[in-house]
């Protein structure tokens, strides 16, 4: 008889050690499963639920998955969203255990899951066959460029396009200076100002309000899982470009970036990222996620909001596509009513987080 998976809420001691525990997940853990991300999403009215899943693997052993669920409330009930998780070697027992566990939660309409597995028709069909309903791409990192850091510095650098290699070498030779500033209100001010210079002063596609970034950068730096890199091409004391990366889990994520359009030395943005990658390799991280591109079939579509940024990111590597989200529906009639009628009305009246749209 197959061994069943089990789900429980994490203990208080486990929550304290959460960022270390997600690194032991089968996928090595990720920014969106971390303590800082859980804290930040309270800004959007979502409360964290920390889950521990023990799941069987084919060799008869078990693997433990630490999964963050974000709980939201709508007029018809509650919902959970597990960003980029849970990821298991065998998803079937995990889905079954989640269904049983969530069914005991009063008023829970749906559990939206997002296994961080590469997308394929076969994998999608496998999850649909488990009784899940395919939903949409929730994370910008559903389509992204992920670099393998385990190959080492020389091989990784050689895998970049000739243009990126030339920019990094040229910026280094011409004295472009990279620093890691301490988190402070002044650092936040400079970073946000550089982000606003994108797209002719409109900011990046999907850019949030300043208060959200204060929450995000503050939470990750306070937890020791976020760092800034600023680049300088003169002695003015003002950075020419900046990036913010998260280091929660074993994948480093290039979360935010920006630069002044006037520059005295070209290639600074490439050098900042390469410096962050070298630090990640030194820290023993497994991967570096450039966080967001169009889907492969729209990589050359100038109307896609990520088109401009993707042209830069694709010089580092190819697009990887991961699974969309899936809905584990617990109350079909109420969920159907929400999807077909109530959702459109409710969000016209009161804006809410985007996790159940």
N, C-alpha and C positions, 0 to 999 in steps of 0.2 A: 504494500500500500504506500503511495507517495507521501512523503513528509510534507505537512502543511506549513505555510509561513505564518508568522504571528506579528501583530502590531500592538504597540502600547505607547502611552505618552512617556516622554523622557523624564527622568528624575531631576530634581533640582541640581544635584551634583553633575549630572550629565550636561545640563544646560550651561553650567559654568564652564565646562570643558568643550563646549560645542565645536568651536573652530578647530580644535585638534582632532575631534572625533570625525568630522566630515572628511578629513584627509584620509581616513581609513575606509571610506566608501568605495565600492567597486569602480566608480568613475573618478576617484581622487578628490572629490569635493569641488565646489565652485562658489564664486561670489554670491550668487543668488540663493545659496543655502546657508549663508553665514549669519552670525549673531548681528553684525552691523547692518546687514540687509534687513533682517527682521525688525531691528530698531527703526530703520529708516522708513519702512512701509507703514509704521504707525502714523506717519505724516499723512498718508492716504486713507487713514481710517481702517487699516487692516491689522488684525491682532495675530501674533505668531502662535502657532501650535507646533511643538517640537515632538516628532514621532520617531520611534525606534522600531525598525522592521528586521526580523530575523527570517531569512529566506533560504530554502534549500538550493544547492547547486548540483549539477549532474553527477559529481563524484561521490555524493552522499554526505558531504559536509554542509555547513551553513555559512552564509555571509551576512554581515550586519550592515544595515543601511540607516543612516541618520538623515531624516527627511524633514525639511521645514515646510509646514503648511501655513498659508496666510488665510485667515478667516475674515470674510466680509459678510455684511448683512444687507439684504434687500427686503422689500415689503412681503415677499412670499416665503422668506426663510433665510437660512444661513448657507454659505458655500465655503469650500476649501479649495485653494489653488496651491499646488506643489510645484514651484518653478524649477524647471530642468530636473525633475525627479518624480518618483524614485527611479533609480537606474539599477537594474538587477541583471544577473546572468540569465535568469529565467523569469520572465515577467508574469507568467500565468499564475503561480502561487501567490505572488505579491498582489496582483489585482484581486484575487479571491479573498485574501486576508484583509485588504483595504475595504472591500465591499462589506464584509462581515463586521469589521470594526466600526466603519462609518454608519452602518445601519442602526447602531445603538446610540448614535448622537442625535438628540432631539432637534427636530426642525432643520436637519441638514438636507438640502436639496440635491447637491451634486458635489463630487470631488473631481476637480480638474487636475489631471496629471500630465507630465511632460518628460518622459524618459529621455535622458540625454544620450540618445543612440543615433547613429547615422541613418538618414532617411532612405527608405527604399519602399517600393510598392509591397514587397513581401512583408516587411516589418509592419507597415500600416495595416495590411490585411490580417496579420497575426493578432494585433491589438483589437481590431474591430471584431474578430472572431471570439474574443474574450468578453464581448458584450459592451465594449466601449464605443462611444460615438465620437467620430473624428470631429475636432473643433478647428481652430485657426492657429496661425502662427502668432504666439503671444510675445515672445522675446525677440529683440533685434538680433540676438545671437543665434536664432534659428538658422540663418544663413550668415556665414562669417568666414573669416580666414583664421585658421588655427595652426600655429607653428609648433612643430615637435622640438622641444628643447633637449630631449635626451640624445640627440645626434651630436651635441657639442658645438662650441662656438665656431670653429673653422668651417665645418660642413654646413651649419645653419647660414652663416654669412655667405657662403658660396651659392646657396640656394636662392638668394635674392636676385632680383633683376639687375642687369648691368647698371641701370640708372641709379638704383638705390645704393649699390656698392660705391659708385662714383660719388654720389652725394655725401655719403658718410665719410669717405676718405678726404674729399675736398673740404668739407666743413671742419674736420679735425685738423687738417693741414693749415687752414686759414685762421685757426685760433677760436673757433666757435666753442664757447664755454658752457658746460652742463653742470648744474647744481641741483641738489635735493633740498629745497627749502623746508624749514619746519612749518607745520600747520599753524596758521594764525589768521585772524581776520584780514590782515594785509595780504597774506598769501591767497586767501579765498577771493579777495577783491581783484587781485591781478589775474587769477585764473579765469574768473567769470568775465572780466573785460576782454581777455583774449578770445574766449569762446564766442563773444558777441560779434567779433570781427568777421566771422564766417558768413558767407552768402551776402556780402555787401552790407554787413551790419545787422542782418536779420537774425543771426545766430544759426546754429545747426538745426536740421530737421528734427522735430520732436523735442526741442530744447524746453526744459522745465523752468519754472520761476526760481528766482534766486534763493528763496527760503528752502526749497527742496535740496539744492546743492549744499547749502550750509548744513542741513541735516545729514546728507549723504557723506560729504567729505569729513564732517565732524565725527560721525559714528565710526567710519572705517579707520581714520587716523587714531582715534581714541582707543580702538581695539587693536591697534598695531597691524592692521591689515590693509592699509592704504598709504600711498606715498605720491608726492608731487615731484616732477622734474621740470625745471625751468632752463631755458637756453638763452644765452646772451651773445649778441654779435657786435657789441660795442661796450663802452665804459659808462654808459648813462645810468646804470643801476636798474633799468627797467627791462624785464625779459622780452625777448622777441617771440618766443614760443613757449608753450607749456603743455604738459600732459599730466593726467592723474591715472594711476593704475591701482587695481586692487590685488591683494596677494592672499586672500582667503582661499582655502583649498589648495590644490596642487596645480591649478591653472591660474596664471596671472592674466588679468583682463585690462586692456586699454580702454578705460571707461570714458574719459573726457579729454578733449584736446582743443587747442586754438593757437593762433599766431597773429602777430601784426603783419599786415600786408607789405609794409615797408621793411626791407631787410638789406643788410649790408653783406651778409654771407648767406649763400644758398645751401640747402641741405640740412638745416637745423632740425626740422621735424623728424627726418629719417635718423639723425644722430641721437635725438632724444629716445626714440623707440629702441634703437640698437643698444643704447646704454641701459635702458630698463630691462631688455632681454638678457643682457650680460649679468645684471644683478639677479635676475630670476634663475638663471642657470647656476650661479654661485649659491643661491638659496636652496637648490635641489628641486626646483619646480619642474613639472612635466611638460607643460604647454603654455603658450602665450596666445591669447585670444584677442584679435584686433576688433572684435565687437561690432559686427554689423555690416552687411553688404546686401545688395539686391539678391534675389534668387538667381541661380546660374543663367537661366533663360532670359533674365532681364539685366544682365551685367552691362550691356552696352546701350541700355535704354536711358536716354538723357532725361526722361520725364520722371524716373524713379527718384524719390527724395534722397537716397543714399548714393546716387550715381557719382557725384563729384568725389566724395570721400573714398568710394570704392576704387576709383581709378588709381588712387595712391596706395590703398591697402593691397590691391591685387599685384602690385610690384613686389610684395613680400612673399606671396604664395597664392594658392588656388582657393576657390570657394568650397567650403564644406557645408553641407545641408543636414540639419538634424530634424528629428521628428517634430510635427506640430503638437499641439495639446490635444488631449482626449478627455471626454466627459464620462465619468462614472456616475450615471444618473440613479439617484436613490428614490426619488418621488417623481415618476414619469409624467403624471398629469399636471402637477404643479410646475414642473420644469418646462413642459410644453407650453403651458399658459404664460410663463415668464418669457420664453423665447419668442412666442408669436404675438403677444399682445402687451403685457405689462412692461417689459423692458423699455420699449420705445417711449412709452408715456412717462415712466418713472424718471428716466434720465433727462427728459425735457424739463421736468419740474425740479429735480435735484441732481446735480452732477455727482458722480461717484467714481470710485476707482475702476479701472478699465478691465478688471480681471474676470468679469462674467459677461462681458458684452459679446 
